[in-house]
Amino acid sequence: MVKYVHSLAMVSLALALAGCKTVSPGPSPEATLCSCDCEDTAHYRRQNGSFAYGSKDLVGQVFFAVDDVKLDDDDRRTIKAVAVELNNYPERGVLLVGYCDSKGKEAYNLNLSQKRIEVVAEFLQGEGVSAGRIKGEAKGAAESATHSPAKFDRRVDVMFR
């Protein structure tokens, strides 16, 4: 337990130093809307934390533009901080769960979710995390797609396992 608490503290510190605001366990899954109805994902992260699972294991979220798989600078910082933690604790693994908004067909959304997972996984591997420690799960349209802004559904959740 002490090792887990230390590990969580190190991730929090690494993500804070990287300029990322997505480390907190966050509110319950029901609390998914930003109170100001903003258009800024960084502000949304600060206001809502990690909402997808309400889990202490959710350590980051990578957001994507419509029909896109490109990483921005915030995403790279988030993934680098996760990679540092994984490289410090080689017994840990990571689960990447990919989502889309609900605008496409189911098969298309599953494929796009998988591509987003692959982009995050490739970046982690480029930071020294072995492929065997990375698992992915494509979900397609996010469950919250009916009650949160669609841009927040286009994401990959990053969780330690």
C-alpha positions in Angstrom: 0.0 0.0 0.0 2.8 2.4 0.8 4.4 1.7 -2.6 1.1 2.5 -4.3 0.6 5.7 -2.3 4.2 6.7 -3.2 3.6 5.8 -6.8 0.4 7.9 -7.0 2.2 10.8 -5.4 5.0 10.5 -7.9 2.6 10.5 -10.8 0.8 13.5 -9.3 4.1 15.4 -9.0 5.2 14.4 -12.5 2.0 15.5 -14.1 1.9 18.7 -12.1 5.4 19.5 -13.2 4.5 18.7 -16.8 1.7 21.3 -16.6 -1.1 18.7 -16.7 -4.1 19.0 -14.5 -5.7 15.6 -14.9 -4.4 13.6 -11.9 -7.2 14.0 -9.4 -9.6 11.1 -8.9 -12.3 13.5 -10.1 -16.0 13.7 -9.5 -18.4 10.9 -10.0 -19.3 9.9 -13.6 -22.5 11.9 -13.3 -20.6 15.2 -12.9 -19.3 15.5 -16.4 -20.3 19.0 -17.6 -18.1 22.0 -17.0 -20.0 24.6 -15.0 -19.1 27.3 -17.5 -19.9 25.3 -20.6 -16.4 26.2 -21.9 -14.7 25.2 -25.1 -11.3 24.8 -23.6 -10.2 21.3 -22.8 -7.5 22.4 -20.4 -10.1 24.4 -18.4 -12.4 21.5 -18.5 -9.7 19.3 -17.0 -9.1 21.7 -14.2 -12.8 22.0 -13.5 -13.7 18.4 -13.7 -10.6 16.3 -13.2 -10.8 12.8 -14.5 -14.4 11.9 -15.0 -14.6 8.8 -17.1 -14.2 6.2 -14.3 -14.1 8.2 -11.1 -11.2 5.9 -10.4 -8.0 6.5 -8.5 -6.2 4.6 -11.3 -7.2 7.1 -14.0 -4.0 9.1 -14.3 -4.6 11.1 -17.5 -6.8 11.8 -20.5 -5.7 12.5 -24.0 -8.3 14.5 -26.0 -8.6 14.5 -29.8 -10.2 16.8 -32.5 -13.0 15.5 -34.7 -12.0 12.5 -36.8 -8.3 13.0 -35.7 -5.5 11.0 -34.1 -2.9 13.7 -33.7 -1.4 14.5 -30.3 -1.0 18.1 -29.1 1.6 19.4 -26.7 -0.6 19.0 -23.6 -1.2 15.4 -24.6 2.5 14.7 -25.1 3.3 16.1 -21.7 0.6 13.9 -20.1 1.9 10.8 -21.8 5.6 11.6 -21.0 4.7 11.9 -17.3 3.0 8.6 -17.4 6.0 7.1 -19.2 8.3 8.4 -16.5 6.2 6.7 -13.9 6.0 3.4 -15.8 9.8 3.5 -16.3 10.3 4.1 -12.6 8.1 1.1 -11.7 8.6 -1.6 -14.4 6.1 -4.0 -12.7 3.3 -1.6 -13.6 1.3 -1.6 -16.8 -1.0 0.8 -18.4 -4.5 0.4 -19.9 -5.5 2.7 -22.6 -9.3 3.0 -23.2 -10.3 4.8 -26.4 -13.5 6.6 -27.1 -15.2 8.7 -29.8 -18.2 11.0 -29.9 -21.4 9.5 -31.1 -21.4 11.1 -34.6 -20.1 8.2 -36.7 -21.2 4.6 -37.3 -20.4 2.1 -34.7 -17.7 0.2 -36.8 -16.1 3.5 -37.8 -16.0 4.7 -34.2 -14.5 1.5 -32.9 -11.8 1.7 -35.6 -11.1 5.4 -34.8 -10.9 4.6 -31.0 -8.4 1.8 -31.8 -6.2 4.2 -33.9 -6.2 6.7 -31.0 -5.1 4.0 -28.6 -2.3 3.0 -31.1 -1.1 6.6 -31.3 -0.8 6.9 -27.5 0.8 3.4 -27.2 3.4 4.3 -29.9 4.3 7.5 -28.0 4.6 5.5 -24.7 6.9 3.0 -26.5 9.0 5.9 -27.9 9.5 7.0 -24.3 10.8 3.6 -23.4 7.7 1.7 -22.2 7.7 -1.9 -23.6 4.7 -2.9 -25.7 4.0 -5.8 -23.4 3.1 -3.4 -20.6 0.5 -1.6 -22.7 -3.0 -2.9 -23.1 -5.7 -1.2 -25.1 -9.5 -1.3 -25.2 -11.5 0.5 -27.9 -15.0 1.4 -26.8 -16.3 3.4 -29.7 -18.8 6.1 -28.7 -18.4 7.2 -25.1 -21.2 6.4 -22.7 -21.3 10.0 -21.7 -21.9 11.0 -25.4 -25.5 12.0 -24.6 -24.7 14.4 -21.7 -21.3 15.9 -22.2 -19.8 18.1 -24.9 -18.7 15.8 -27.7 -15.2 17.0 -27.7 -14.7 15.5 -24.3 -15.8 12.1 -25.5 -13.1 12.0 -28.1 -10.4 10.8 -25.8 -8.1 8.0 -24.6 -8.2 7.4 -20.8 -4.9 6.4 -19.4 -5.0 4.1 -16.3 -2.4 2.2 -14.4 -3.1 -1.5 -13.9 
